[in-house]
Amino acid sequence: MPKSSHIDPATGKDSRYALIPVLLEDGKIERLSDIFKFVPKTIVARDMGISLGQWDKYMQKIVPFTLKRLFRLAELCGITERQVLDLAMAEREHQKRGFNGAKT
């Protein structure tokens, strides 16, 4: 694992993941992609064992994400499986509407 000032020596994972439950509770994270405002997608993809290219494909169209991968993300972020499913559903609704609010 590359050395980083963000690695928590106690857990061995990026310490920025610890922000996610608090930010979710505060309403600053409403959908899956909001996580990457706080933990870089390169870190998340690496920790999930997914290439960045594959990660980007998943995020462009959320449907191919498996429950196993979503639950692994929940574990990394310290949130419940229900919370990550809710974030994924919010992401899906956003994608269905498109970025301009029109249904696609």
N, C-alpha and C positions, 0 to 999 in steps of 0.2 A: 504494500500500500504506500503511495507516495506520501512524503512528509508534508504536513500542512499545519498552519497555526490554528486551524479550526478542528483538529482531531482531539477528541476528548480521550485522555489517557486511560480513564476508567472503563470506557465502553469500546474504544477503538473506532468509533464512528464519528462523523462530522458533527460537531457540537451545535451547528445551526438547526439540526433536526429537532432539538429540544424547544425551539421557538414555535414550532408548528401547532402543538396543542393549545398554547396560550393565544396565538393569533387566530386560530379557528374559533376558540371561545369568544374572543373579542370581535368576531365578525370580519376580520381582515382577510380571511381565506374563505371564499365562497364556492370555488370550483377547483378541480384538480390542478389546472395550470397556474393558479395563484401560488401554489407551493414554491414554484420556481422563481418567484420574486424574492424569496428568502433563502432557498437552498438551490444552488445552480443545477440545471438539468444534467450537466456533465457529471456532477457528483452523484446524483440520484441514479442515472443510467449505469454508472460504474458500480455503485453499491448493489444494484439489482442484477448485475451481470448481463446487461443488455448493451449492444453497441449504440452509440449516439444516433446513428442513422435509423436504426430500428426504433429507438425511443421516439424520434421525431415523427416516424410513421404512425406510431401508436397515438401520439398527441394530436396529429392532424385529424385522425378519425378514431375516437375513443373506443368504438365497439370491439376491435380485436383484442383489447386487454383481457386477459384471463382473470378469474377470481383469485387464482394463486398469486399472480403478480400484483394485483391490487392489494391483497392481504399482506404481501411482503412489504409493499409501500407503507401500509398502515403501521406495520411493525417498526420500520425504520423511523417513521415520523412520531411514533408514540401516541397514535390515535387508534380508535376502535375500528373494527371492520365495518361497522354500520356507518361510521363517519366517512371512511374512504369511499364507500359505496354511494353515499349521499353526494360527495364531491364529484364522483364520476358521473352520476346522473345529472348534476348541475352542468358539468362540462358537456355532456351529450345534448342537453337542451340548448345550450349556447351554440353548439355546432349545428344543430338542426335549424336554428333561427338564422344562422350566418352572422357575420360581424355587423351587419347593418340593421339587424332586427327583423329582416324579412325571412320568412320560412323558406328553407331550401328543399 
